[in-house]
Amino acid sequence: MTAVDRRTFLARYALPGLGLAALASGLCACGGREPLRLSIHPWIGYETLYLARDFGWLPPAVELVEDADASESQTALRAGRSDAATLTVDEVLRAREAGIPLCIVLVFNVSTGADVFLARAEIPSLADLRGMRIGLEKSGLGALLLQRVLQQSGLRVSEVELLDLPPARQLAAWRAGEVDAVISYEPSASQLRREGARPLFDTRDYPEKVFDVLAVRRDALPGRESLVAELLHAHFRGLEHLRNNRQDALYRIAHRQGISLDEAQRALAGVTLPSLEGNRDYLSLGSVFQRAAQDLNGLMLQEGLLRRADGLEQLYTAEFLPMEESLPMDGSLPAALGLQP
């Protein structure tokens, strides 16, 4: 990398709070391409990374560590087995409270229906949940959505029975008759629908609150700054393939997740996938994303999901996003990727 190239990189990708001197020293050390271990779990919004892997667009030094659910990803971060993870913003806030110095570098998607509360057919409404057994991932997004479900049902948490049941284990519990309702997401939600589960609530009723993001440990960044930038570049290549070669992408997603093409399409219809420009807007000061993070912070503190408020310092940065003209596209992406038939 020439001196001019290095200055350009520093101007474009410097992470606030790291300092240019530290970043420059990291660049000098990056020749060895120390691997970046990225924890990822099944979710429709993360499929761009699998598409990028399919086509060889992921940087060779990026390793996808495939976990069963967000709880496993958070455990891997705490244990030092991963340097980054795909999480929701509330999960990032919990991890930061636990001492993991995460910084969000990308918004994968906004959930607009793909996170869902499913119940057995004999439970016609949320108001009929009293005394029912509800399975959810207590350490993940499920706990946050449960608060919303209880608010709408008019019930207290003491009036239902909660089971710590991540989506990967929900189908077996449902078939065994161990739960009456679950908070789930794709691909588990489609599998449960086949078993007769009916949706009573989803994130369409909770707009612009559930964001899935890529979060990187700040202490894992030195020496990997360019690698993170290349990873985001690969994500946007995957997103472009999803837009321009939708049928191929749907087949790949359905095959990998073990769902039908119709189920893959329905899952994609439940998320909004922001483009590069959309990411720039979200990861800017005073954005909708910033306000959502502030609201979540307050709500989680109020509901006892956080012991103390997050100061939100260095919560996110847009500095690793690629320049639009560097993307291998035949045209710029829209502000959000439309996935209607």
Summary of the structure (lengths in Angstrom):
residues: 341
radius of gyration: 20.1
end to end distance: 44.7
largest distance: 68.1
contacts: 1153
relative contact order: 0.18
helix: 47%
strand: 18%
